Structure formats: C-alpha cells, structure tokens
C-alpha cells in the first residue's frame, strides 16, 4: 500500500498500483479501530453506536474494495451496515439516520476511472481528515503486517433509498413555473440518485450520461470546461431553463444558465443568500476565501453574518457547525446545510435551485446578472518548487495592501484582491484574482504572473 494515497481529506490513488484489496482490508481494520475509539461512554450504549456504515460508488473496482474493507472492519469485531451503491452525501445521511459511529464511502469522487479511494466520516458525519484522525488511521493501517483475522463482526445490508428520498424532498418547495432542465450525471452516482429522488416530480428532465457502469464518457469533474460541452449543447437544443453537471460521487455540481454560460459556484452561493436569510434572519453564511466579494456583499445586504473560511470541506463544515450557520458555499461546488447535519449534498442543492427558479418569472441569466459585478480570473495553477518562500515574497511585494494568512496569502486593496494558496497534494500554488474591471484584472494578473512564473 502506497503511503501517498493518504491525502489531507481522504484516501485516494490508482487501482491496483496504489490501492488494492489488501490495502482496503488494512484501511477497514484501521478505520474501525479509530471510529469505535472515538465513542463516549454514553454513545456506546446507543443501538447502532458500535456499527459502521459502508457504501460505494459505481467504479468497476468499488465492489471488491468494499468487500475487503468490510472484512477488515469485521476482523476488529466491528459490525457493519452495508448501505450499498450510494452517492457520498447519502453516506452522511446514513450515519445520522442509523446512528452509527461513522462510515466509509468507497469512491474517488471526480478522478478518472483508474482511481479509487475512501472517504471516512465520524460520529454525526463529522469529517475525518489529516487533522482530525486520518493520520491515526494511516499509522494503524501502515503498521499492519497481514490481512487475516477472525471476522467476529456482522454485516447487515440496508436500503436507504426511500428514507433518503424523503429527506431530500423535505427541502423541495416548487413554485408554479414549469421547468425543463438538463442534467449531466457524468456517468456517476447522480445517474442513480436523480431518478430515485426526482423521477416522479412534474419537472421535464433531459438526462445525459446517466449510465453508471464505472466508465466515463468524460471525466466526472464539472469544474473542467471541456466536460461541460455536451450539457451546453443539450441546453441549447432542448431550450432548457438551466442545466447542472454533477461530479462522480454527486456531492458537487456546476450550474449552467439557459444561454450556456457557466455560473461560478460563488455566484450560486450569492444567489441563495436572500433565499435562505429570508426565513433565517441574522444567520451566518459561510463561504470559502476564494469567493467573489459579491458573496459577502449579498450576505450583509440581506442582514446575515458573513464568515470567510479556509478552503476544504472539513474547515467549511466545522465553521458552519461552530457558527450555527444556515448554509455555506465553496467555489469547488460543495454546498453545506445546517438542516443536513452541516454536511454537503448535491441533491439538496438541486432542490434549492429548483425552488429559486420555479418561484421566479425571470430566466436564470437575469437572476445571476446583478451578481456579475466583478471581473475574476478563476483559479490558475502555477508550478512552484518552494511554495512557502514564494507566498512570503508575494506578502512582501504587496505589503501595502490588507494582508492575511488564513489560507495561503490574501491581499486586499480597494478595487482588487487576490488569494494565493498552496495545493495539499501537488507542487502548485493556486491563484484567484478579482478586480472591479477586466482591464485592471488583466494588469494585476500580468504583474503576479511575473512573480509566479508559468501557468500549469
């Protein structure tokens, strides 16, 4: 098992070179030991507290990895509830609905077909990342010398489809407007979840790439422009009100307006601000620090409390929980909800978007137009050998601005700002710049590029 598979937020690598069934057994054994050790005395007495949920996505090797993972868990004496083929947000629901001590989803999210991995969640679906237990799991797994043991634990199969559908549809409050939407499931788990949840509703759906056999017509990453081409053509041909593209495990999505124009996920956050704050006045809304200034402006305008946070689902979820915020949005397409266990959900996000659009008489482009107040670069990657040194250079160069180091280095001026932060897994610095005009954006981008070097 390659130790490089242990990332900041999950476990992920190429099958079978980096991740195989032997590794899955060891990870199952380690995850079960860690998750059960986190139970308090009170929690140990609850019905399913000693149990662990296991689910999987549609990749061709997910079933065999799941089987090995479960065997490893059973070898510690842990009981497993196998919830089967699910999207990742359904795992967060499963843990809370069934009251287990945690769960593991077998998935590689938006990575190509040759990848697989594991997302581990603890009690109440709190994320288990490098700073919250994943290093403990790594140490236990890497120290194991064999993959044999007495399988003392039990396995129970459980179908959550109906309960999950009822949970998601609690958030759906459609207006009178009849909608036609296009959905690209990216040959991922949305191909199962969308029909199961929304299939019998009065919504016309143009379904693209709903087959989920472990192969991908395009990589299941909606943030890559070339992966949106087919969706945009269907929106145009079928005259859809809007479209969405899901990633492989259906926890993220990208929205496209009726004209085929991308809607940045920070603008989606801004669009949802008045919708949530109308019924939750003075509540906190969390957003990641790459987001447009328009997000903070909309939160303040509608009487909310803005909370700017580090990039990454573990930071976003903790910030939302700590602040009792109503929802949060991340530039990557994750959207988090207080009433969904402070966790993200692609299906619930689609529900809220349907509510907003069906209760408006404006086309989506007109709903978004007032939010396009700034010019932005989108995220640009630069290959840098010494990331810390380069960020310090940026901080010194722009020290006359308002500088902070919440995540990388952020510098703010009156009419422009930028954030430059390091990748957790690659020798890259990731740059986002926003300005009041395109000309100023181009000027500042050229200046910073001169310091960072060539784009990746």
C-alpha positions in Angstrom: 0.0 0.0 0.0 1.5 3.3 -1.1 1.5 5.9 1.8 1.0 8.6 -0.8 -2.7 7.6 -1.0 -3.3 9.3 2.4 -4.3 12.9 1.5 -5.5 15.9 3.5 -9.2 15.0 3.4 -9.4 11.4 2.2 -7.6 8.4 0.8 -7.2 8.2 -2.9 -4.9 6.6 -5.5 -4.7 4.4 -8.7 -6.1 0.9 -8.6 -4.5 -1.5 -8.2 -1.0 0.1 -8.3 -1.5 2.2 -5.2 -4.8 0.9 -3.8 -5.9 -2.7 -3.8 -7.9 -5.2 -1.8 -5.1 -5.9 0.7 -4.8 -2.1 1.3 -8.6 -1.8 1.6 -8.6 -4.6 4.3 -6.0 -2.7 6.3 -7.8 0.6 5.9 -11.0 -1.1 7.1 -9.3 -2.5 10.1 -7.7 0.8 11.0 -10.8 2.9 10.3 -12.9 0.6 12.5 -10.5 0.8 15.4 -10.3 4.6 15.2 -14.0 5.2 14.8 -15.0 3.0 17.7 -12.4 4.5 19.9 -14.0 7.9 19.5 -17.2 6.9 21.2 -18.0 8.3 24.6 -19.5 6.2 27.3 -23.0 7.5 26.7 -22.7 6.9 22.9 -21.5 3.3 23.4 -24.9 2.5 24.8 -26.9 3.6 21.8 -28.4 1.0 19.4 -26.1 1.2 16.4 -23.2 3.1 18.0 -20.8 0.2 17.6 -21.8 -0.2 13.9 -20.1 1.4 10.9 -21.8 2.3 7.6 -20.0 1.3 4.4 -21.1 2.5 0.9 -19.6 2.6 -2.5 -19.8 4.3 -5.9 -20.1 2.8 -9.3 -16.4 2.2 -10.2 -15.6 -1.2 -11.5 -13.4 -2.0 -8.5 -15.5 -0.4 -5.8 -17.4 -3.6 -5.0 -14.3 -5.7 -4.4 -12.6 -2.9 -2.4 -15.8 -2.5 -0.3 -15.8 -6.3 0.4 -12.2 -6.2 1.6 -12.8 -3.0 3.6 -15.8 -4.7 5.4 -13.7 -7.9 6.1 -11.1 -5.7 7.7 -13.7 -4.0 9.9 -15.2 -7.3 10.9 -11.8 -8.5 12.0 -11.8 -5.9 14.7 -15.2 -7.1 15.9 -17.0 -4.2 14.4 -20.5 -4.7 13.0 -21.0 -3.2 9.5 -24.2 -1.8 7.9 -23.6 -2.1 4.2 -25.8 0.6 2.5 -24.6 -0.4 -1.0 -24.4 1.7 -4.1 -24.9 5.3 -3.0 -23.8 8.9 -3.6 -21.4 10.3 -1.0 -23.9 12.7 0.6 -26.2 9.7 1.2 -23.4 8.3 3.5 -23.7 11.4 5.7 -27.4 10.8 5.8 -26.9 7.1 6.6 -24.6 7.8 9.6 -27.1 10.2 11.2 -30.3 8.3 10.2 -28.9 5.0 11.6 -27.0 6.5 14.5 -23.6 4.7 13.8 -20.2 5.8 15.0 -19.2 6.7 11.4 -18.9 5.5 7.9 -16.6 4.9 4.9 -17.6 5.6 1.3 -15.6 3.8 -1.3 -15.1 6.5 -4.0 -12.6 8.5 -6.0 -15.0 11.4 -6.5 -14.2 13.3 -9.6 -11.0 11.4 -10.6 -10.7 9.3 -13.8 -11.8 5.6 -13.9 -8.4 4.2 -12.9 -8.6 5.8 -9.4 -10.4 4.8 -6.3 -10.3 5.6 -2.6 -12.1 6.0 0.7 -13.8 9.0 2.4 -14.1 8.5 6.2 -16.7 10.2 8.4 -17.1 10.0 12.1 -20.0 10.4 14.6 -22.7 12.7 13.1 -20.8 12.5 9.8 -18.1 14.8 11.0 -15.2 14.7 8.5 -12.1 12.6 9.3 -9.2 14.4 7.7 -5.4 14.7 8.4 -6.0 16.9 11.4 -9.0 15.0 12.8 -7.9 11.4 12.7 -6.9 10.3 9.2 -3.2 10.3 10.3 -4.2 7.9 13.1 -5.9 5.6 10.5 -2.8 5.8 8.3 -0.5 4.8 11.2 -2.6 1.8 12.1 -3.0 0.7 8.5 0.6 1.0 7.5 1.8 -0.9 10.6 -0.3 -4.0 9.9 1.7 -6.9 8.6 -1.1 -9.2 7.4 -4.7 -9.2 6.4 -6.0 -12.2 8.2 -8.1 -12.3 11.3 -11.3 -13.8 12.8 -14.3 -12.0 11.2 -16.2 -11.6 14.5 -18.3 -8.7 13.4 -21.5 -8.9 11.5 -22.7 -7.5 8.2 -26.2 -6.2 7.6 -27.4 -4.9 4.2 -29.7 -1.8 4.4 -31.5 0.0 1.6 -31.8 3.7 2.4 -33.3 4.8 -0.9 -36.8 5.7 0.3 -35.6 7.3 3.5 -33.0 9.4 1.6 -35.6 10.5 -1.0 -38.0 11.7 1.8 -35.1 13.5 3.5 -34.1 15.4 0.3 -37.6 16.2 -0.8 -38.3 17.9 2.6 -36.3 20.8 1.1 -38.2 21.0 -2.2 -40.9 23.7 -2.4 -41.6 24.1 -6.1 -43.4 27.2 -7.4 -45.9 27.3 -10.3 -43.4 27.7 -13.1 -42.9 24.6 -15.2 -39.3 23.8 -15.7 -37.3 21.9 -18.3 -33.7 21.2 -17.0 -30.7 19.3 -18.4 -28.7 17.1 -16.0 -25.4 15.6 -16.8 -24.7 12.8 -14.3 -21.1 12.3 -15.6 -21.7 8.6 -15.6 -21.5 8.8 -11.8 -23.8 8.3 -8.8 -26.2 11.1 -9.9 -27.3 8.6 -12.5 -28.9 6.6 -9.8 -29.8 9.3 -7.3 -31.5 11.8 -9.5 -34.2 9.4 -10.9 -34.7 7.9 -7.4 -35.3 11.3 -5.8 -36.7 13.5 -8.5 -38.0 11.0 -11.0 -41.7 11.3 -10.3 -41.9 15.1 -10.0 -43.5 17.4 -12.5 -40.2 18.5 -14.0 -39.0 17.8 -17.5 -35.5 16.4 -17.3 -33.1 15.9 -20.2 -30.8 13.2 -18.8 -27.2 13.0 -20.0 -24.7 10.3 -19.1 -26.9 8.6 -16.6 -25.4 5.1 -17.2 -23.2 4.3 -14.2 -21.2 1.2 -15.0 -17.8 2.5 -14.0 -16.8 4.0 -17.3 -16.9 7.7 -18.1 -17.8 9.5 -21.4 -15.9 12.5 -19.9 -14.0 12.8 -16.7 -16.5 13.3 -13.9 -15.2 16.7 -12.9 -17.7 19.6 -13.6 -15.1 22.3 -13.0 -13.2 21.4 -16.2 -14.7 23.4 -19.1 -14.4 20.6 -21.7 -16.5 18.3 -19.6 -19.5 20.7 -19.9 -19.7 20.8 -23.7 -22.3 18.1 -24.1 -24.5 19.7 -21.4 -24.3 23.1 -23.0 -25.4 21.7 -26.4 -28.4 19.9 -24.9 -29.4 23.1 -23.0 -29.4 24.9 -26.4 -31.1 22.2 -28.4 -33.8 21.4 -25.9 -34.3 25.1 -24.8 -33.8 24.2 -21.1 -34.2 26.7 -18.3 -30.8 25.7 -16.9 -28.5 22.7 -16.6 -26.4 21.1 -13.9 -23.4 18.8 -14.2 -22.5 16.5 -11.2 -19.2 15.1 -10.3 -18.6 11.3 -9.9 -19.9 10.9 -6.4 -22.6 13.6 -6.7 -21.6 15.8 -3.8 -20.7 18.7 -6.2 -22.3 20.4 -9.1 -21.9 23.2 -11.6 -24.8 25.2 -12.9 -25.2 26.5 -16.5 -27.8 29.2 -17.4 -30.2 29.0 -20.4 -27.7 30.6 -22.7 -25.0 28.0 -21.9 -23.0 30.3 -19.7 -21.2 28.9 -16.6 -22.4 30.2 -13.2 -19.5 30.3 -10.8 -20.2 28.4 -7.6 -19.6 31.6 -5.6 -22.3 33.3 -7.6 -24.6 30.3 -6.8 -23.8 31.0 -3.1 -24.7 34.6 -3.6 -27.9 33.6 -5.4 -29.0 31.5 -2.5 -28.2 34.1 0.2 -31.5 36.1 0.1 -33.4 32.8 -0.3 -32.0 31.4 3.0 -31.8 34.6 5.0 -35.5 35.5 4.3 -36.5 32.7 6.6 -33.4 32.7 8.8 -32.7 36.3 9.6 -29.4 37.4 11.1 -27.9 33.9 10.5 -24.3 33.2 9.5 -23.5 32.2 6.0 -20.1 30.6 5.4 -18.0 30.9 2.2 -14.5 30.0 1.2 -12.0 32.8 0.8 -11.7 32.3 -2.9 -15.2 33.5 -3.4 -16.2 36.8 -5.1 -16.7 39.9 -2.9 -20.3 39.7 -4.1 -20.9 36.9 -1.6 -20.0 39.0 1.4 -21.9 42.0 0.0 -25.1 39.9 -0.5 -24.9 38.5 3.0 -24.6 41.9 4.6 -27.2 43.4 2.3 -29.8 40.8 3.4 -29.0 41.0 7.1 -26.8 38.0 7.5 -23.4 37.4 9.2 -20.6 36.6 6.7 -18.0 34.1 7.7 -15.0 33.7 5.5 -13.3 30.3 5.8 -10.3 28.2 4.6 -10.8 26.0 1.6 -11.7 22.4 2.3 -14.8 20.6 3.4 -13.5 19.8 6.9 -13.0 23.6 7.5 -16.3 24.6 6.0 -18.3 22.0 7.9 -16.7 22.9 11.2 -17.2 26.6 10.6 -20.8 26.1 9.8 -21.4 23.9 12.9 -19.5 26.3 15.2 -21.4 29.3 14.0 -24.8 27.5 13.7 -24.8 29.0 10.2 -27.7 28.3 7.9 -25.7 27.3 4.9 -22.3 27.6 3.2 -20.9 27.6 -0.3 -17.5 26.7 -1.7 -16.0 27.6 -5.1 -15.5 23.9 -5.8 -19.2 23.3 -6.0 -19.8 21.9 -2.5 -22.8 23.5 -0.7 -23.4 22.8 3.0 -26.6 23.0 5.0 -27.4 23.3 8.7 -30.5 21.1 8.3 -28.5 18.4 6.5 -26.2 17.6 9.5 -24.0 20.6 8.5 -22.9 18.4 5.5 -22.9 19.0 1.8 -25.3 17.5 -0.7 -25.7 17.7 -4.5 -29.3 16.5 -4.4 -30.3 19.1 -1.8 -28.5 21.8 -3.7 -30.5 20.9 -6.8 -33.7 21.1 -4.7 -32.9 24.6 -3.5 -32.0 25.8 -7.1 -35.3 24.3 -8.4 -37.2 26.2 -5.6 -35.5 29.5 -6.5 -36.0 29.2 -10.3 -39.5 27.8 -10.2 -40.7 30.6 -7.9 -39.3 33.3 -10.2 -40.6 34.6 -13.6 -37.1 35.6 -14.7 -34.7 33.5 -16.7 -31.7 32.2 -14.8 -29.3 34.6 -16.6 -31.3 37.5 -15.4 -31.3 36.2 -11.8 -27.5 36.0 -12.0 -26.8 39.2 -13.9 -26.9 41.6 -10.9 -24.3 39.3 -9.2 -21.7 39.6 -12.0 -20.3 42.8 -10.6 -16.6 42.0 -10.8 -14.1 40.5 -13.2 -12.3 37.4 -11.9 -9.6 35.1 -13.1 -11.0 31.8 -12.0 -8.4 29.5 -10.3 -5.0 29.4 -12.0 -2.3 26.9 -11.1 1.5 27.7 -11.1 4.2 25.1 -10.5 6.5 26.3 -7.8 9.3 24.4 -6.0 9.2 26.3 -2.7 5.6 27.3 -2.2 6.1 28.9 1.3 9.0 31.1 0.0 7.0 32.3 -3.0 4.0 33.2 -0.8 6.2 35.1 1.5 7.6 37.0 -1.5 4.0 37.9 -2.5 3.2 39.1 1.0 6.2 41.4 1.0 5.6 42.7 -2.5 2.1 43.7 -1.7 2.5 44.6 1.9 0.8 48.0 1.3 -2.5 46.1 1.0 -4.5 44.4 3.7 -2.7 41.1 4.1 -3.9 37.9 5.9 -2.7 34.3 6.0 -6.0 32.4 6.8 -5.2 30.1 3.8 -2.1 30.9 1.9 -1.8 34.7 1.4 -4.6 37.0 0.7 -4.1 40.7 -0.2 -6.9 43.2 -0.5 -7.0 46.6 -2.0 -9.9 49.0 -2.5 -10.6 47.9 -6.1 -8.9 44.4 -6.4 -7.7 41.5 -4.3 -6.1 38.1 -4.7 -5.5 34.9 -2.8 -2.6 32.5 -3.5 -2.6 29.3 -1.6 -0.7 26.0 -1.8 -2.0 22.7 -3.1 -2.1 20.0 -0.4 -1.0 17.3 -2.8 1.0 18.9 -5.7 3.8 21.4 -6.1 1.3 24.0 -7.2 0.3 27.4 -6.0 -3.4 28.2 -6.8 -4.2 31.9 -7.6 -7.5 33.7 -7.7 -7.8 37.4 -8.5 -10.8 39.7 -8.7 -11.0 43.3 -9.8 -13.6 46.0 -10.5 -12.9 45.9 -14.2 -11.4 43.5 -16.8 -8.6 45.9 -17.7 -7.5 46.1 -14.1 -7.7 42.3 -13.7 -5.5 41.8 -16.7 -3.0 44.3 -15.4 -2.8 42.8 -11.9 -2.7 39.2 -13.3 0.2 40.1 -15.5 2.0 41.6 -12.5 1.6 38.5 -10.3 2.3 36.1 -13.2 5.7 37.8 -13.5 6.4 36.7 -9.9 4.9 33.2 -10.0 6.2 32.1 -13.4 4.4 29.9 -16.0 0.9 28.5 -15.6 0.4 24.8 -15.3 
